[in-house]
Amino acid sequence: MHIELTEMLRCPEAHREEMLVLSTGEVRDRMVRSGLLGCPVCHREYPIARGVVNFRSSYERVPKSAYVPPSPLPSADANDLQALLELSGPGGYVVLIGSAARQAARLAELMQGVHFVGVNAPPELEERPILSLLVASEKVPLRSAVARGVVVGADLATSPWLVEAHRVLLRGRRFVVENEEPELPIGLLKLASERGLWVGEKR
């Protein structure tokens, strides 16, 4: 996890948003490889191991060998996503949920200076300077309205994740789903739906 992402994280419990407190263990090139995040509101603690932050309950197991199939949508490649996200200039965060996190490396080549946050990414992915990885249970552990763009993979294009993706997106920014007919939350302006992708903008 990139150390600067700490400011954007929030506890997934149902209470007010408050900045988490980071206790670092191993840090390499501003990437936190091990450590602990604590919530000042409910006092829950979330471990960081091998660069991945685990926001799941302690009794929930993090799947280590679960197979996430590749996107069945050939249109969902990095060049298309870059154009659909319509980002200009470096800086900020793009959230990639589920299988969409596989696009991070290629998107980073096209969108330099943007940091990517993978939520419940496929297990073969590892954190890198351009990609922070978070594991969570149907709630994106980021503060509201912090992302410059969101892409939801076909494997997690379900109502809870779509609602959360909408919450973390900045107003006026793009929302992409690898599903042409997703059950979307209110507050999105549809721009296009074709070739396996739904594209909208947060109003």
Salt bridges, closest charged atoms under 4 A:
GLU4 OE2 - ARG30 NH2 3.13
GLU13 OE2 - ARG44 NH1 2.67
GLU17 OE2 - ARG10 NH1 3.42
GLU17 OE2 - ARG167 NH1 3.43
GLU18 OE1 - ARG16 NE 3.12
GLU26 OE2 - ARG28 NE 2.52
GLU86 OE1 - ARG174 NH2 2.99
GLU124 OE2 - ARG102 NE 2.68
GLU127 OE2 - ARG33 NH1 2.58
GLU164 OE2 - LYS139 NZ 3.56
GLU164 OE1 - ARG167 NH2 2.77
GLU201 OE1 - ARG174 NE 3.99
